[in-house]
Amino acid sequence: MRFNWKKQPWIRGGWPKVRPFSSRIGEFRKPFGRVYFAGDYTAELKFLNMMEGAIESGEHVAKLISKIE
């Protein structure tokens, strides 16, 4: 049996409802001042809404932060 996040009353899928979302992922990946965002919703499109996406985006942010002097 698969778990259905959309049916959870307080989560409803858990991803941003920005339309068209796939064309705006790049905006979520950009830092906002000193604040960086990571999570499955900021991952490359092929990993969107997956655990692999959360890991990929965390690695992406770590690389950005490591370049700060």
PDB file of N, CA, C, O and CB in Angstrom:
ATOM      1  N   MET A   1       0.844  -1.193   0.000  1.00  0.00           N
ATOM      2  CA  MET A   1       0.000   0.000   0.000  1.00  0.00           C
ATOM      3  C   MET A   1       0.883   1.247   0.000  1.00  0.00           C
ATOM      4  O   MET A   1       1.817   1.352   0.795  1.00  0.00           O
ATOM      5  CB  MET A   1      -0.957   0.003   1.227  1.00  0.00           C
ATOM      6  N   ARG A   2       0.588   2.175  -0.880  1.00  0.00           N
ATOM      7  CA  ARG A   2       1.341   3.423  -0.962  1.00  0.00           C
ATOM      8  C   ARG A   2       0.723   4.467  -0.047  1.00  0.00           C
ATOM      9  O   ARG A   2      -0.494   4.511   0.138  1.00  0.00           O
ATOM     10  CB  ARG A   2       1.387   3.938  -2.411  1.00  0.00           C
ATOM     11  N   PHE A   3       1.574   5.299   0.517  1.00  0.00           N
ATOM     12  CA  PHE A   3       1.120   6.384   1.377  1.00  0.00           C
ATOM     13  C   PHE A   3       0.751   7.578   0.504  1.00  0.00           C
ATOM     14  O   PHE A   3       1.517   7.944  -0.388  1.00  0.00           O
ATOM     15  CB  PHE A   3       2.211   6.772   2.421  1.00  0.00           C
ATOM     16  N   ASN A   4      -0.385   8.178   0.739  1.00  0.00           N
ATOM     17  CA  ASN A   4      -0.854   9.288  -0.078  1.00  0.00           C
ATOM     18  C   ASN A   4      -0.774  10.592   0.723  1.00  0.00           C
ATOM     19  O   ASN A   4      -1.628  10.859   1.569  1.00  0.00           O
ATOM     20  CB  ASN A   4      -2.302   9.032  -0.566  1.00  0.00           C
ATOM     21  N   TRP A   5       0.258  11.401   0.451  1.00  0.00           N
ATOM     22  CA  TRP A   5       0.434  12.665   1.169  1.00  0.00           C
ATOM     23  C   TRP A   5      -0.696  13.643   0.894  1.00  0.00           C
ATOM     24  O   TRP A   5      -1.037  14.441   1.767  1.00  0.00           O
ATOM     25  CB  TRP A   5       1.756  13.299   0.793  1.00  0.00           C
ATOM     26  N   LYS A   6      -1.282  13.605  -0.286  1.00  0.00           N
ATOM     27  CA  LYS A   6      -2.355  14.545  -0.619  1.00  0.00           C
ATOM     28  C   LYS A   6      -3.588  14.355   0.259  1.00  0.00           C
ATOM     29  O   LYS A   6      -4.375  15.286   0.427  1.00  0.00           O
ATOM     30  CB  LYS A   6      -2.742  14.393  -2.078  1.00  0.00           C
ATOM     31  N   LYS A   7      -3.762  13.178   0.810  1.00  0.00           N
ATOM     32  CA  LYS A   7      -4.926  12.912   1.652  1.00  0.00           C
ATOM     33  C   LYS A   7      -4.692  13.250   3.120  1.00  0.00           C
ATOM     34  O   LYS A   7      -5.607  13.116   3.933  1.00  0.00           O
ATOM     35  CB  LYS A   7      -5.320  11.467   1.531  1.00  0.00           C
ATOM     36  N   GLN A   8      -3.496  13.682   3.472  1.00  0.00           N
ATOM     37  CA  GLN A   8      -3.218  14.069   4.850  1.00  0.00           C
ATOM     38  C   GLN A   8      -3.778  15.469   5.081  1.00  0.00           C
ATOM     39  O   GLN A   8      -3.408  16.397   4.362  1.00  0.00           O
ATOM     40  CB  GLN A   8      -1.684  14.019   5.155  1.00  0.00           C
ATOM     41  N   PRO A   9      -4.664  15.646   6.070  1.00  0.00           N
ATOM     42  CA  PRO A   9      -5.381  16.914   6.224  1.00  0.00           C
ATOM     43  C   PRO A   9      -4.495  18.133   6.484  1.00  0.00           C
ATOM     44  O   PRO A   9      -4.877  19.241   6.108  1.00  0.00           O
ATOM     45  CB  PRO A   9      -6.351  16.785   7.335  1.00  0.00           C
ATOM     46  N   TRP A  10      -3.331  17.974   7.111  1.00  0.00           N
ATOM     47  CA  TRP A  10      -2.505  19.136   7.430  1.00  0.00           C
ATOM     48  C   TRP A  10      -1.335  19.308   6.471  1.00  0.00           C
ATOM     49  O   TRP A  10      -0.561  20.255   6.608  1.00  0.00           O
ATOM     50  CB  TRP A  10      -1.989  19.024   8.839  1.00  0.00           C
ATOM     51  N   ILE A  11      -1.196  18.420   5.518  1.00  0.00           N
ATOM     52  CA  ILE A  11      -0.067  18.495   4.594  1.00  0.00           C
ATOM     53  C   ILE A  11      -0.538  18.762   3.172  1.00  0.00           C
ATOM     54  O   ILE A  11      -0.065  19.701   2.532  1.00  0.00           O
ATOM     55  CB  ILE A  11       0.747  17.205   4.641  1.00  0.00           C
ATOM     56  N   ARG A  12      -1.454  17.956   2.674  1.00  0.00           N
ATOM     57  CA  ARG A  12      -2.023  18.093   1.331  1.00  0.00           C
ATOM     58  C   ARG A  12      -0.957  18.099   0.241  1.00  0.00           C
ATOM     59  O   ARG A  12      -1.057  18.869  -0.714  1.00  0.00           O
ATOM     60  CB  ARG A  12      -2.841  19.365   1.244  1.00  0.00           C
ATOM     61  N   GLY A  13       0.042  17.269   0.368  1.00  0.00           N
ATOM     62  CA  GLY A  13       1.083  17.178  -0.647  1.00  0.00           C
ATOM     63  C   GLY A  13       2.364  17.842  -0.216  1.00  0.00           C
ATOM     64  O   GLY A  13       3.443  17.335  -0.522  1.00  0.00           O
ATOM     65  N   GLY A  14       2.290  18.944   0.476  1.00  0.00           N
ATOM     66  CA  GLY A  14       3.443  19.588   1.070  1.00  0.00           C
ATOM     67  C   GLY A  14       4.323  20.409   0.145  1.00  0.00           C
ATOM     68  O   GLY A  14       5.343  20.916   0.611  1.00  0.00           O
ATOM     69  N   TRP A  15       4.007  20.575  -1.120  1.00  0.00           N
ATOM     70  CA  TRP A  15       4.855  21.365  -1.991  1.00  0.00           C
ATOM     71  C   TRP A  15       4.173  22.678  -2.338  1.00  0.00           C
ATOM     72  O   TRP A  15       2.947  22.769  -2.281  1.00  0.00           O
ATOM     73  CB  TRP A  15       5.199  20.586  -3.262  1.00  0.00           C
ATOM     74  N   PRO A  16       4.950  23.699  -2.698  1.00  0.00           N
ATOM     75  CA  PRO A  16       4.352  24.993  -3.045  1.00  0.00           C
ATOM     76  C   PRO A  16       3.413  24.877  -4.231  1.00  0.00           C
ATOM     77  O   PRO A  16       3.654  24.098  -5.153  1.00  0.00           O
ATOM     78  CB  PRO A  16       5.437  26.014  -3.347  1.00  0.00           C
ATOM     79  N   LYS A  17       2.350  25.653  -4.202  1.00  0.00           N
ATOM     80  CA  LYS A  17       1.376  25.620  -5.296  1.00  0.00           C
ATOM     81  C   LYS A  17       1.533  26.861  -6.170  1.00  0.00           C
ATOM     82  O   LYS A  17       0.599  27.644  -6.349  1.00  0.00           O
ATOM     83  CB  LYS A  17      -0.070  25.526  -4.744  1.00  0.00           C
ATOM     84  N   VAL A  18       2.725  27.015  -6.699  1.00  0.00           N
ATOM     85  CA  VAL A  18       3.016  28.112  -7.610  1.00  0.00           C
ATOM     86  C   VAL A  18       2.875  27.573  -9.018  1.00  0.00           C
ATOM     87  O   VAL A  18       3.464  26.543  -9.344  1.00  0.00           O
ATOM     88  CB  VAL A  18       4.443  28.713  -7.364  1.00  0.00           C
ATOM     89  N   ARG A  19       2.122  28.234  -9.842  1.00  0.00           N
ATOM     90  CA  ARG A  19       1.915  27.776 -11.212  1.00  0.00           C
ATOM     91  C   ARG A  19       2.582  28.737 -12.178  1.00  0.00           C
ATOM     92  O   ARG A  19       2.455  29.942 -11.962  1.00  0.00           O
ATOM     93  CB  ARG A  19       0.412  27.644 -11.529  1.00  0.00           C
ATOM     94  N   PRO A  20       3.253  28.333 -13.182  1.00  0.00           N
ATOM     95  CA  PRO A  20       3.762  26.984 -13.385  1.00  0.00           C
ATOM     96  C   PRO A  20       5.003  26.778 -12.528  1.00  0.00           C
ATOM     97  O   PRO A  20       5.989  27.500 -12.673  1.00  0.00           O
ATOM     98  CB  PRO A  20       4.078  26.730 -14.878  1.00  0.00           C
ATOM     99  N   PHE A  21       4.958  25.816 -11.655  1.00  0.00           N
ATOM    100  CA  PHE A  21       6.031  25.598 -10.686  1.00  0.00           C
ATOM    101  C   PHE A  21       7.338  25.200 -11.340  1.00  0.00           C
ATOM    102  O   PHE A  21       8.395  25.707 -10.965  1.00  0.00           O
ATOM    103  CB  PHE A  21       5.626  24.542  -9.700  1.00  0.00           C
ATOM    104  N   SER A  22       7.286  24.297 -12.317  1.00  0.00           N
ATOM    105  CA  SER A  22       8.514  23.763 -12.905  1.00  0.00           C
ATOM    106  C   SER A  22       9.385  24.857 -13.529  1.00  0.00           C
ATOM    107  O   SER A  22      10.607  24.717 -13.555  1.00  0.00           O
ATOM    108  CB  SER A  22       8.172  22.720 -13.955  1.00  0.00           C
ATOM    109  N   SER A  23       8.799  25.920 -14.022  1.00  0.00           N
ATOM    110  CA  SER A  23       9.592  26.990 -14.622  1.00  0.00           C
ATOM    111  C   SER A  23      10.147  27.961 -13.581  1.00  0.00           C
ATOM    112  O   SER A  23      10.935  28.843 -13.922  1.00  0.00           O
ATOM    113  CB  SER A  23       8.755  27.747 -15.628  1.00  0.00           C
ATOM    114  N   ARG A  24       9.746  27.811 -12.312  1.00  0.00           N
ATOM    115  CA  ARG A  24      10.193  28.735 -11.267  1.00  0.00           C
ATOM    116  C   ARG A  24      11.105  28.092 -10.224  1.00  0.00           C
ATOM    117  O   ARG A  24      11.448  28.733  -9.231  1.00  0.00           O
ATOM    118  CB  ARG A  24       9.000  29.324 -10.578  1.00  0.00           C
ATOM    119  N   ILE A  25      11.496  26.859 -10.431  1.00  0.00           N
ATOM    120  CA  ILE A  25      12.357  26.192  -9.465  1.00  0.00           C
ATOM    121  C   ILE A  25      13.656  26.964  -9.285  1.00  0.00           C
ATOM    122  O   ILE A  25      14.187  27.035  -8.176  1.00  0.00           O
ATOM    123  CB  ILE A  25      12.647  24.756  -9.907  1.00  0.00           C
ATOM    124  N   GLY A  26      14.167  27.536 -10.355  1.00  0.00           N
ATOM    125  CA  GLY A  26      15.391  28.328 -10.269  1.00  0.00           C
ATOM    126  C   GLY A  26      15.278  29.463  -9.273  1.00  0.00           C
ATOM    127  O   GLY A  26      16.257  29.805  -8.612  1.00  0.00           O
ATOM    128  N   GLU A  27      14.100  30.052  -9.156  1.00  0.00           N
ATOM    129  CA  GLU A  27      13.894  31.134  -8.193  1.00  0.00           C
ATOM    130  C   GLU A  27      13.992  30.631  -6.756  1.00  0.00           C
ATOM    131  O   GLU A  27      14.508  31.335  -5.889  1.00  0.00           O
ATOM    132  CB  GLU A  27      12.536  31.793  -8.422  1.00  0.00           C
ATOM    133  N   PHE A  28      13.507  29.436  -6.501  1.00  0.00           N
ATOM    134  CA  PHE A  28      13.582  28.862  -5.166  1.00  0.00           C
ATOM    135  C   PHE A  28      15.018  28.500  -4.793  1.00  0.00           C
ATOM    136  O   PHE A  28      15.357  28.453  -3.611  1.00  0.00           O
ATOM    137  CB  PHE A  28      12.692  27.631  -5.072  1.00  0.00           C
ATOM    138  N   ARG A  29      15.858  28.246  -5.786  1.00  0.00           N
ATOM    139  CA  ARG A  29      17.248  27.840  -5.546  1.00  0.00           C
ATOM    140  C   ARG A  29      18.162  29.025  -5.271  1.00  0.00           C
ATOM    141  O   ARG A  29      19.284  28.829  -4.802  1.00  0.00           O
ATOM    142  CB  ARG A  29      17.773  27.065  -6.736  1.00  0.00           C
ATOM    143  N   LYS A  30      17.721  30.239  -5.544  1.00  0.00           N
ATOM    144  CA  LYS A  30      18.556  31.422  -5.333  1.00  0.00           C
ATOM    145  C   LYS A  30      18.507  31.844  -3.865  1.00  0.00           C
ATOM    146  O   LYS A  30      17.451  31.786  -3.235  1.00  0.00           O
ATOM    147  CB  LYS A  30      18.097  32.586  -6.246  1.00  0.00           C
ATOM    148  N   PRO A  31      19.656  32.272  -3.318  1.00  0.00           N
ATOM    149  CA  PRO A  31      19.636  32.770  -1.944  1.00  0.00           C
ATOM    150  C   PRO A  31      18.877  34.093  -1.862  1.00  0.00           C
ATOM    151  O   PRO A  31      18.817  34.853  -2.828  1.00  0.00           O
ATOM    152  CB  PRO A  31      21.071  32.946  -1.413  1.00  0.00           C
ATOM    153  N   PHE A  32      18.307  34.345  -0.707  1.00  0.00           N
ATOM    154  CA  PHE A  32      17.617  35.602  -0.427  1.00  0.00           C
ATOM    155  C   PHE A  32      18.452  36.310   0.632  1.00  0.00           C
ATOM    156  O   PHE A  32      18.268  36.102   1.832  1.00  0.00           O
ATOM    157  CB  PHE A  32      16.113  35.371   0.055  1.00  0.00           C
ATOM    158  N   GLY A  33      19.365  37.143   0.170  1.00  0.00           N
ATOM    159  CA  GLY A  33      20.321  37.733   1.102  1.00  0.00           C
ATOM    160  C   GLY A  33      21.231  36.641   1.650  1.00  0.00           C
ATOM    161  O   GLY A  33      21.902  35.942   0.891  1.00  0.00           O
ATOM    162  N   ARG A  34      21.249  36.498   2.985  1.00  0.00           N
ATOM    163  CA  ARG A  34      22.056  35.458   3.616  1.00  0.00           C
ATOM    164  C   ARG A  34      21.261  34.191   3.889  1.00  0.00           C
ATOM    165  O   ARG A  34      21.768  33.277   4.540  1.00  0.00           O
ATOM    166  CB  ARG A  34      22.644  35.972   4.906  1.00  0.00           C
ATOM    167  N   VAL A  35      20.035  34.116   3.409  1.00  0.00           N
ATOM    168  CA  VAL A  35      19.178  32.959   3.638  1.00  0.00           C
ATOM    169  C   VAL A  35      19.183  32.075   2.385  1.00  0.00           C
ATOM    170  O   VAL A  35      18.947  32.543   1.271  1.00  0.00           O
ATOM    171  CB  VAL A  35      17.726  33.405   4.000  1.00  0.00           C
ATOM    172  N   TYR A  36      19.456  30.802   2.599  1.00  0.00           N
ATOM    173  CA  TYR A  36      19.476  29.826   1.509  1.00  0.00           C
ATOM    174  C   TYR A  36      18.360  28.821   1.740  1.00  0.00           C
ATOM    175  O   TYR A  36      18.080  28.454   2.881  1.00  0.00           O
ATOM    176  CB  TYR A  36      20.860  29.110   1.410  1.00  0.00           C
ATOM    177  N   PHE A  37      17.730  28.378   0.679  1.00  0.00           N
ATOM    178  CA  PHE A  37      16.635  27.428   0.780  1.00  0.00           C
ATOM    179  C   PHE A  37      17.040  26.077   0.221  1.00  0.00           C
ATOM    180  O   PHE A  37      17.671  25.993  -0.833  1.00  0.00           O
ATOM    181  CB  PHE A  37      15.404  27.951   0.052  1.00  0.00           C
ATOM    182  N   ALA A  38      16.679  25.036   0.925  1.00  0.00           N
ATOM    183  CA  ALA A  38      16.938  23.672   0.467  1.00  0.00           C
ATOM    184  C   ALA A  38      15.728  22.819   0.825  1.00  0.00           C
ATOM    185  O   ALA A  38      15.033  23.085   1.806  1.00  0.00           O
ATOM    186  CB  ALA A  38      18.253  23.089   1.103  1.00  0.00           C
ATOM    187  N   GLY A  39      15.497  21.826   0.044  1.00  0.00           N
ATOM    188  CA  GLY A  39      14.377  20.920   0.259  1.00  0.00           C
ATOM    189  C   GLY A  39      13.956  20.332  -1.069  1.00  0.00           C
ATOM    190  O   GLY A  39      14.428  20.760  -2.122  1.00  0.00           O
ATOM    191  N   ASP A  40      13.085  19.370  -1.025  1.00  0.00           N
ATOM    192  CA  ASP A  40      12.691  18.708  -2.274  1.00  0.00           C
ATOM    193  C   ASP A  40      12.065  19.673  -3.273  1.00  0.00           C
ATOM    194  O   ASP A  40      12.133  19.431  -4.478  1.00  0.00           O
ATOM    195  CB  ASP A  40      11.717  17.583  -1.979  1.00  0.00           C
ATOM    196  N   TYR A  41      11.465  20.744  -2.810  1.00  0.00           N
ATOM    197  CA  TYR A  41      10.831  21.709  -3.708  1.00  0.00           C
ATOM    198  C   TYR A  41      11.840  22.632  -4.380  1.00  0.00           C
ATOM    199  O   TYR A  41      11.466  23.389  -5.275  1.00  0.00           O
ATOM    200  CB  TYR A  41       9.821  22.533  -2.946  1.00  0.00           C
ATOM    201  N   THR A  42      13.103  22.590  -3.976  1.00  0.00           N
ATOM    202  CA  THR A  42      14.139  23.397  -4.624  1.00  0.00           C
ATOM    203  C   THR A  42      15.091  22.526  -5.427  1.00  0.00           C
ATOM    204  O   THR A  42      16.136  22.999  -5.875  1.00  0.00           O
ATOM    205  CB  THR A  42      14.918  24.200  -3.585  1.00  0.00           C
ATOM    206  N   ALA A  43      14.747  21.278  -5.611  1.00  0.00           N
ATOM    207  CA  ALA A  43      15.623  20.333  -6.314  1.00  0.00           C
ATOM    208  C   ALA A  43      15.498  20.478  -7.824  1.00  0.00           C
ATOM    209  O   ALA A  43      14.586  21.129  -8.334  1.00  0.00           O
ATOM    210  CB  ALA A  43      15.298  18.897  -5.901  1.00  0.00           C
ATOM    211  N   GLU A  44      16.428  19.858  -8.516  1.00  0.00           N
ATOM    212  CA  GLU A  44      16.317  19.786  -9.967  1.00  0.00           C
ATOM    213  C   GLU A  44      14.986  19.112 -10.299  1.00  0.00           C
ATOM    214  O   GLU A  44      14.498  18.283  -9.532  1.00  0.00           O
ATOM    215  CB  GLU A  44      17.529  19.005 -10.598  1.00  0.00           C
ATOM    216  N   LEU A  45      14.414  19.460 -11.415  1.00  0.00           N
ATOM    217  CA  LEU A  45      13.075  18.998 -11.780  1.00  0.00           C
ATOM    218  C   LEU A  45      12.925  17.481 -11.726  1.00  0.00           C
ATOM    219  O   LEU A  45      11.872  16.982 -11.331  1.00  0.00           O
ATOM    220  CB  LEU A  45      12.731  19.483 -13.160  1.00  0.00           C
ATOM    221  N   LYS A  46      13.952  16.744 -12.114  1.00  0.00           N
ATOM    222  CA  LYS A  46      13.827  15.284 -12.132  1.00  0.00           C
ATOM    223  C   LYS A  46      13.729  14.688 -10.727  1.00  0.00           C
ATOM    224  O   LYS A  46      13.313  13.540 -10.575  1.00  0.00           O
ATOM    225  CB  LYS A  46      15.011  14.673 -12.863  1.00  0.00           C
ATOM    226  N   PHE A  47      14.112  15.462  -9.686  1.00  0.00           N
ATOM    227  CA  PHE A  47      14.049  14.966  -8.309  1.00  0.00           C
ATOM    228  C   PHE A  47      12.981  15.677  -7.473  1.00  0.00           C
ATOM    229  O   PHE A  47      12.939  15.505  -6.254  1.00  0.00           O
ATOM    230  CB  PHE A  47      15.402  15.126  -7.645  1.00  0.00           C
ATOM    231  N   LEU A  48      12.132  16.462  -8.105  1.00  0.00           N
ATOM    232  CA  LEU A  48      11.111  17.230  -7.392  1.00  0.00           C
ATOM    233  C   LEU A  48      10.204  16.305  -6.580  1.00  0.00           C
ATOM    234  O   LEU A  48       9.754  15.274  -7.081  1.00  0.00           O
ATOM    235  CB  LEU A  48      10.273  18.060  -8.381  1.00  0.00           C
ATOM    236  N   ASN A  49       9.943  16.671  -5.342  1.00  0.00           N
ATOM    237  CA  ASN A  49       9.067  15.930  -4.429  1.00  0.00           C
ATOM    238  C   ASN A  49       9.601  14.545  -4.076  1.00  0.00           C
ATOM    239  O   ASN A  49       8.820  13.632  -3.807  1.00  0.00           O
ATOM    240  CB  ASN A  49       7.696  15.794  -5.039  1.00  0.00           C
ATOM    241  N   MET A  50      10.909  14.382  -4.074  1.00  0.00           N
ATOM    242  CA  MET A  50      11.522  13.102  -3.721  1.00  0.00           C
ATOM    243  C   MET A  50      12.599  13.329  -2.665  1.00  0.00           C
ATOM    244  O   MET A  50      13.143  14.428  -2.556  1.00  0.00           O
ATOM    245  CB  MET A  50      12.123  12.407  -4.976  1.00  0.00           C
ATOM    246  N   MET A  51      12.901  12.305  -1.898  1.00  0.00           N
ATOM    247  CA  MET A  51      13.975  12.396  -0.916  1.00  0.00           C
ATOM    248  C   MET A  51      15.299  12.719  -1.603  1.00  0.00           C
ATOM    249  O   MET A  51      16.103  13.488  -1.076  1.00  0.00           O
ATOM    250  CB  MET A  51      14.091  11.086  -0.119  1.00  0.00           C
ATOM    251  N   GLU A  52      15.520  12.141  -2.759  1.00  0.00           N
ATOM    252  CA  GLU A  52      16.749  12.435  -3.518  1.00  0.00           C
ATOM    253  C   GLU A  52      16.836  13.927  -3.831  1.00  0.00           C
ATOM    254  O   GLU A  52      17.927  14.497  -3.854  1.00  0.00           O
ATOM    255  CB  GLU A  52      16.793  11.610  -4.834  1.00  0.00           C
ATOM    256  N   GLY A  53      15.688  14.557  -4.070  1.00  0.00           N
ATOM    257  CA  GLY A  53      15.662  15.985  -4.335  1.00  0.00           C
ATOM    258  C   GLY A  53      16.074  16.808  -3.123  1.00  0.00           C
ATOM    259  O   GLY A  53      16.779  17.808  -3.257  1.00  0.00           O
ATOM    260  N   ALA A  54      15.640  16.392  -1.954  1.00  0.00           N
ATOM    261  CA  ALA A  54      16.035  17.089  -0.728  1.00  0.00           C
ATOM    262  C   ALA A  54      17.543  16.995  -0.530  1.00  0.00           C
ATOM    263  O   ALA A  54      18.185  17.974  -0.151  1.00  0.00           O
ATOM    264  CB  ALA A  54      15.296  16.504   0.497  1.00  0.00           C
ATOM    265  N   ILE A  55      18.105  15.823  -0.786  1.00  0.00           N
ATOM    266  CA  ILE A  55      19.548  15.631  -0.651  1.00  0.00           C
ATOM    267  C   ILE A  55      20.290  16.470  -1.694  1.00  0.00           C
ATOM    268  O   ILE A  55      21.264  17.148  -1.368  1.00  0.00           O
ATOM    269  CB  ILE A  55      19.915  14.134  -0.799  1.00  0.00           C
ATOM    270  N   GLU A  56      19.832  16.425  -2.940  1.00  0.00           N
ATOM    271  CA  GLU A  56      20.477  17.184  -4.013  1.00  0.00           C
ATOM    272  C   GLU A  56      20.468  18.668  -3.703  1.00  0.00           C
ATOM    273  O   GLU A  56      21.481  19.340  -3.896  1.00  0.00           O
ATOM    274  CB  GLU A  56      19.784  16.925  -5.352  1.00  0.00           C
ATOM    275  N   SER A  57      19.356  19.194  -3.228  1.00  0.00           N
ATOM    276  CA  SER A  57      19.286  20.624  -2.958  1.00  0.00           C
ATOM    277  C   SER A  57      20.133  21.005  -1.754  1.00  0.00           C
ATOM    278  O   SER A  57      20.698  22.098  -1.721  1.00  0.00           O
ATOM    279  CB  SER A  57      17.846  21.047  -2.734  1.00  0.00           C
ATOM    280  N   GLY A  58      20.230  20.123  -0.764  1.00  0.00           N
ATOM    281  CA  GLY A  58      21.111  20.384   0.378  1.00  0.00           C
ATOM    282  C   GLY A  58      22.564  20.447  -0.048  1.00  0.00           C
ATOM    283  O   GLY A  58      23.321  21.295   0.424  1.00  0.00           O
ATOM    284  N   GLU A  59      22.950  19.556  -0.934  1.00  0.00           N
ATOM    285  CA  GLU A  59      24.316  19.575  -1.467  1.00  0.00           C
ATOM    286  C   GLU A  59      24.559  20.849  -2.279  1.00  0.00           C
ATOM    287  O   GLU A  59      25.642  21.432  -2.225  1.00  0.00           O
ATOM    288  CB  GLU A  59      24.573  18.328  -2.341  1.00  0.00           C
ATOM    289  N   HIS A  60      23.546  21.272  -3.027  1.00  0.00           N
ATOM    290  CA  HIS A  60      23.644  22.508  -3.823  1.00  0.00           C
ATOM    291  C   HIS A  60      23.889  23.707  -2.903  1.00  0.00           C
ATOM    292  O   HIS A  60      24.761  24.531  -3.180  1.00  0.00           O
ATOM    293  CB  HIS A  60      22.348  22.728  -4.663  1.00  0.00           C
ATOM    294  N   VAL A  61      23.132  23.807  -1.824  1.00  0.00           N
ATOM    295  CA  VAL A  61      23.292  24.920  -0.879  1.00  0.00           C
ATOM    296  C   VAL A  61      24.645  24.843  -0.183  1.00  0.00           C
ATOM    297  O   VAL A  61      25.298  25.868   0.015  1.00  0.00           O
ATOM    298  CB  VAL A  61      22.157  24.914   0.166  1.00  0.00           C
ATOM    299  N   ALA A  62      25.068  23.654   0.185  1.00  0.00           N
ATOM    300  CA  ALA A  62      26.377  23.508   0.835  1.00  0.00           C
ATOM    301  C   ALA A  62      27.488  24.011  -0.085  1.00  0.00           C
ATOM    302  O   ALA A  62      28.430  24.650   0.383  1.00  0.00           O
ATOM    303  CB  ALA A  62      26.632  22.031   1.223  1.00  0.00           C
ATOM    304  N   LYS A  63      27.393  23.734  -1.374  1.00  0.00           N
ATOM    305  CA  LYS A  63      28.402  24.220  -2.323  1.00  0.00           C
ATOM    306  C   LYS A  63      28.373  25.738  -2.414  1.00  0.00           C
ATOM    307  O   LYS A  63      29.426  26.374  -2.470  1.00  0.00           O
ATOM    308  CB  LYS A  63      28.177  23.605  -3.715  1.00  0.00           C
ATOM    309  N   LEU A  64      27.174  26.333  -2.429  1.00  0.00           N
ATOM    310  CA  LEU A  64      27.075  27.781  -2.478  1.00  0.00           C
ATOM    311  C   LEU A  64      27.682  28.422  -1.240  1.00  0.00           C
ATOM    312  O   LEU A  64      28.424  29.399  -1.343  1.00  0.00           O
ATOM    313  CB  LEU A  64      25.627  28.203  -2.625  1.00  0.00           C
ATOM    314  N   ILE A  65      27.372  27.883  -0.086  1.00  0.00           N
ATOM    315  CA  ILE A  65      27.882  28.435   1.178  1.00  0.00           C
ATOM    316  C   ILE A  65      29.395  28.275   1.269  1.00  0.00           C
ATOM    317  O   ILE A  65      30.078  29.158   1.787  1.00  0.00           O
ATOM    318  CB  ILE A  65      27.208  27.748   2.380  1.00  0.00           C
ATOM    319  N   SER A  66      29.920  27.172   0.776  1.00  0.00           N
ATOM    320  CA  SER A  66      31.364  26.946   0.851  1.00  0.00           C
ATOM    321  C   SER A  66      32.145  27.938   0.009  1.00  0.00           C
ATOM    322  O   SER A  66      33.342  28.116   0.235  1.00  0.00           O
ATOM    323  CB  SER A  66      31.695  25.539   0.410  1.00  0.00           C
ATOM    324  N   LYS A  67      31.510  28.586  -0.948  1.00  0.00           N
ATOM    325  CA  LYS A  67      32.175  29.578  -1.796  1.00  0.00           C
ATOM    326  C   LYS A  67      32.220  30.962  -1.153  1.00  0.00           C
ATOM    327  O   LYS A  67      32.910  31.853  -1.648  1.00  0.00           O
ATOM    328  CB  LYS A  67      31.473  29.664  -3.134  1.00  0.00           C
ATOM    329  N   ILE A  68      31.485  31.148  -0.051  1.00  0.00           N
ATOM    330  CA  ILE A  68      31.445  32.446   0.630  1.00  0.00           C
ATOM    331  C   ILE A  68      32.752  32.614   1.405  1.00  0.00           C
ATOM    332  O   ILE A  68      33.199  31.702   2.101  1.00  0.00           O
ATOM    333  CB  ILE A  68      30.197  32.555   1.590  1.00  0.00           C
ATOM    334  N   GLU A  69      33.343  33.775   1.274  1.00  0.00           N
ATOM    335  CA  GLU A  69      34.599  34.028   2.007  1.00  0.00           C
ATOM    336  C   GLU A  69      34.368  34.965   3.144  1.00  0.00           C
ATOM    337  O   GLU A  69      35.304  35.295   3.872  1.00  0.00           O
ATOM    338  CB  GLU A  69      35.670  34.596   1.090  1.00  0.00           C
TER     339      GLU A  69
END
